[in-house]
Amino acid sequence: MEKILFNLKKNIDSYWNMKDNLNHCDIKFTVEKVIEYLDKGKIRVISYSEEKKLIINEWIKKAILIYFKIKKPKLIEFGSLKFFDKIPLKKNYIGVRGVRGVRGVRVVPTAIARYGSYISKNVILMPSYVNIGAFIGKESMIDTWATIGSCAQIGERVHISGGVGIGGVLEPLQSSPVIIGNNAFIGSRCIIVEGVIVEEEAVLGANVVITSSTKIIDVTNDKSIISKGLIPKRSVVIPGSYPKKFKSGTYYVPCALIIGKRKESTDKKTSLNQVLREYKISV
């Protein structure tokens, strides 16, 4: 497999700067093989080094972008529903014609996952949207009207609540996608974009908005600690605001407040319920 991936990467990198002849059969075969591997979870947009350093697999993003160029829009029909798009939808949740599907996936009607996204074992997709390149870890729940952007990475046993927006990223190639760690809980109507990382077991209350420039303020100690782009593991987070001076006056700007921690010692589901009660968080 390593040799296959090495050759795929080498070919994609060589095709990247080509403007003509992208529909050549060799290019189409290579690109479609990469998307197939994405769809089956054999490769991911992110990986980690032995030192656990995050690696962005830019060549996979390149393959997705070339895929957009070589695919032509066509009519897609599912019963009475009709779409006109370049990228087909996922179909083989349970397997067809001897092709093994992913066990236990439940897809509620009008849930949409694009081909090239990976949906792991025992995932539940309520009416929601999952874009190409995204990865959903096992036993996670993507709730009603939630959107998972291109290349976003959702861990295992994560609950993405109703109306949540998880941002996608394809360009710039070096940009990191949004990453949600295992056992995290993302409350209703949260928006997480621009490569923000939410580490494992974090709990975000309703309406938390985090971009790469949003101040994340830990208010659990005598002095506040300000950071950006990362919610530490087991953090309990609510929306907040802070005063900022402008030429026309002082106004309040949104931020995210870390107000506590989930207890590591308790069961994850029990711990979540306790957190929501103790901090009176809206979900």
C-alpha positions in Angstrom: 0.0 0.0 0.0 2.8 2.4 0.8 4.3 2.0 -2.7 0.8 2.6 -4.3 0.4 5.8 -2.2 3.9 6.9 -3.1 3.2 6.6 -6.8 -0.2 8.3 -6.5 1.3 11.2 -4.7 4.1 11.5 -7.2 1.6 11.5 -10.1 -0.7 14.0 -8.5 2.1 16.4 -7.8 3.2 16.2 -11.4 -0.3 16.8 -12.7 -1.0 19.7 -10.4 0.5 22.5 -12.6 -0.9 21.1 -15.8 -3.6 23.3 -17.4 -4.3 21.2 -20.5 -5.0 17.5 -21.1 -6.4 16.9 -17.6 -8.9 14.5 -19.1 -6.2 12.2 -20.2 -7.1 8.6 -19.2 -4.0 8.2 -17.0 -4.8 11.4 -15.1 -8.4 10.5 -14.6 -7.5 7.0 -13.4 -5.0 8.4 -10.8 -7.3 11.1 -9.5 -10.3 8.9 -9.3 -8.2 6.3 -7.4 -7.3 8.9 -4.8 -11.0 9.9 -4.3 -11.9 6.2 -4.1 -9.4 5.7 -1.3 -10.7 8.8 0.5 -14.2 7.4 0.2 -13.2 4.1 1.7 -11.1 5.7 4.5 -7.8 4.3 3.3 -6.3 7.7 3.2 -7.0 11.0 5.0 -6.2 14.6 4.4 -4.4 14.7 7.7 -1.9 12.3 9.3 0.5 12.3 12.2 4.3 11.8 12.4 5.9 9.5 14.9 6.3 12.6 17.1 2.5 13.2 16.8 3.1 16.3 14.7 0.2 17.1 12.4 0.8 16.6 8.7 -1.4 18.1 6.0 -1.4 15.8 3.0 -1.5 18.5 0.4 -1.4 16.1 -2.5 -4.8 14.7 -1.5 -6.2 18.3 -1.6 -4.6 18.7 -5.0 -6.4 15.5 -6.2 -9.7 16.8 -5.0 -9.3 20.1 -6.8 -8.2 18.3 -10.0 -11.3 16.0 -9.5 -13.5 19.1 -9.6 -11.9 20.1 -12.9 -12.2 16.8 -14.7 -15.8 15.9 -13.6 -18.7 17.3 -15.6 -22.1 18.1 -14.1 -24.8 15.6 -14.6 -28.3 14.8 -13.3 -28.3 12.8 -10.1 -31.7 11.2 -9.1 -32.8 9.6 -5.8 -36.4 8.9 -6.1 -38.2 12.2 -6.5 -35.1 14.1 -5.5 -33.0 15.5 -8.4 -29.6 17.2 -8.3 -27.2 18.5 -10.9 -23.6 18.4 -9.7 -20.1 17.2 -10.6 -19.6 15.0 -7.5 -21.8 12.0 -7.0 -23.3 11.1 -3.6 -22.2 8.3 -1.4 -24.3 5.1 -2.0 -22.6 2.0 -0.7 -23.4 2.4 3.0 -24.4 -1.3 3.3 -22.5 -2.6 0.2 -23.7 -3.7 -3.2 -22.8 -6.6 -5.5 -20.4 -8.1 -3.1 -18.7 -4.8 -2.1 -18.6 -4.7 1.6 -20.1 -1.5 3.2 -19.5 0.1 6.6 -21.5 -1.7 9.2 -24.0 0.1 11.4 -24.2 3.4 9.5 -27.6 5.0 9.8 -28.5 7.7 7.2 -31.8 9.4 7.9 -33.6 10.6 4.7 -32.3 13.9 3.2 -28.9 13.4 4.9 -26.3 14.0 2.2 -22.7 12.8 2.1 -20.7 13.5 -1.0 -18.6 10.7 -2.6 -15.0 11.1 -1.3 -16.1 11.6 2.3 -15.7 8.7 4.8 -18.4 7.7 7.2 -17.1 5.2 9.8 -18.8 2.3 11.6 -22.0 3.1 13.6 -22.1 6.7 12.6 -25.6 8.3 12.5 -26.3 11.0 9.9 -29.5 13.0 10.7 -30.6 15.3 7.8 -27.2 16.9 7.4 -24.4 17.5 4.9 -20.9 16.0 4.7 -18.6 17.3 2.0 -15.9 15.6 0.0 -12.6 14.9 1.9 -14.3 14.9 5.3 -13.8 12.1 7.8 -16.3 11.0 10.4 -15.0 8.7 13.1 -16.9 5.7 14.4 -20.0 6.1 16.6 -20.3 9.8 16.0 -23.6 11.6 15.5 -24.1 14.4 13.0 -27.3 16.0 14.0 -30.0 17.8 12.0 -29.0 20.6 9.7 -25.3 20.3 10.7 -22.8 20.8 7.9 -19.3 19.2 7.8 -17.1 21.1 5.4 -14.6 19.6 2.9 -11.7 17.9 4.6 -13.0 18.5 8.1 -11.9 15.7 10.5 -14.4 14.5 13.1 -13.2 12.0 15.7 -14.9 9.0 17.3 -18.0 9.2 19.5 -18.4 13.0 18.7 -21.8 14.6 18.9 -22.2 17.4 16.4 -25.5 19.0 17.5 -28.2 20.5 15.3 -27.3 23.4 13.1 -23.6 23.3 13.7 -21.3 24.6 11.0 -17.9 22.9 10.7 -15.9 24.8 8.1 -14.1 23.2 5.2 -10.8 24.0 3.5 -9.1 23.1 0.3 -7.1 26.2 -0.4 -4.5 27.3 0.5 -3.2 23.8 0.3 -1.1 24.1 3.4 -4.1 25.1 5.6 -5.2 22.7 8.2 -8.8 21.6 8.3 -11.0 21.8 11.4 -10.3 18.9 13.6 -12.7 17.7 16.4 -11.2 15.2 18.8 -12.7 12.0 20.2 -15.7 12.2 22.6 -16.2 16.0 22.0 -19.6 17.6 22.2 -20.4 20.5 20.0 -23.6 22.3 21.0 -26.4 23.6 18.8 -25.6 26.4 16.3 -21.8 26.4 17.0 -19.6 27.6 14.2 -16.0 26.3 14.0 -13.9 27.3 11.0 -10.5 28.2 9.7 -8.5 25.2 11.0 -9.5 25.4 14.6 -8.7 22.3 16.7 -11.1 21.1 19.4 -9.3 18.5 21.4 -10.8 15.3 22.8 -13.7 15.4 25.3 -14.2 19.2 25.0 -17.7 20.5 25.5 -18.9 23.5 23.6 -22.2 25.1 24.6 -24.7 26.4 22.2 -23.7 29.3 19.8 -20.0 29.2 20.4 -18.3 30.7 17.3 -14.6 30.1 16.8 -12.4 31.3 13.9 -8.6 31.4 13.7 -8.6 34.9 15.1 -11.2 34.4 17.8 -9.9 35.0 21.3 -10.2 31.9 23.5 -10.1 33.1 27.1 -9.6 30.7 30.0 -11.3 32.3 33.0 -10.9 29.5 35.4 -7.9 31.0 37.3 -7.2 34.3 39.0 -5.7 35.7 35.8 -7.3 35.0 32.4 -5.2 33.2 29.8 -5.8 34.1 26.1 -5.1 31.9 23.2 -6.4 31.3 19.6 -7.1 28.3 17.4 -7.2 25.6 20.0 -9.7 24.3 22.5 -7.7 22.2 25.0 -9.0 18.7 25.9 -11.9 18.4 28.4 -12.5 22.1 28.3 -16.0 23.4 28.9 -16.7 26.4 26.6 -19.4 29.0 26.4 -19.8 32.1 24.1 -18.7 35.4 25.6 -17.6 38.9 24.6 -15.0 41.5 25.5 -14.8 45.3 25.0 -12.7 46.6 22.1 -12.0 50.2 21.2 -12.6 51.5 17.7 -12.5 55.0 16.4 -16.2 55.4 16.8 -16.3 54.0 20.3 -16.0 50.8 22.4 -18.0 47.8 21.3 -18.2 44.2 22.4 -16.5 41.5 20.2 -17.4 37.8 20.4 -15.0 35.4 22.1 -15.0 31.9 23.6 -14.8 31.4 27.4 -13.3 28.3 28.9 -15.2 28.1 32.2 -14.1 24.6 33.5 -13.1 21.1 32.7 -14.8 17.8 32.3 -13.7 15.2 34.8 -11.4 12.6 33.4 -12.4 10.1 36.0 -16.1 9.7 35.1 -17.8 7.9 32.3 -17.9 10.0 29.2 -21.7 10.1 28.8 -22.3 10.5 32.5 -19.6 13.2 32.6 -21.2 15.1 29.8 -24.6 15.2 31.6 -22.9 16.3 34.7 -21.1 19.1 32.9 -24.2 20.4 31.3 -26.0 20.4 34.7 -23.1 21.9 36.7 -22.4 24.8 34.4 -26.0 25.3 33.2 -25.0 25.2 29.6 -27.4 25.5 26.7 -27.0 22.8 24.1 
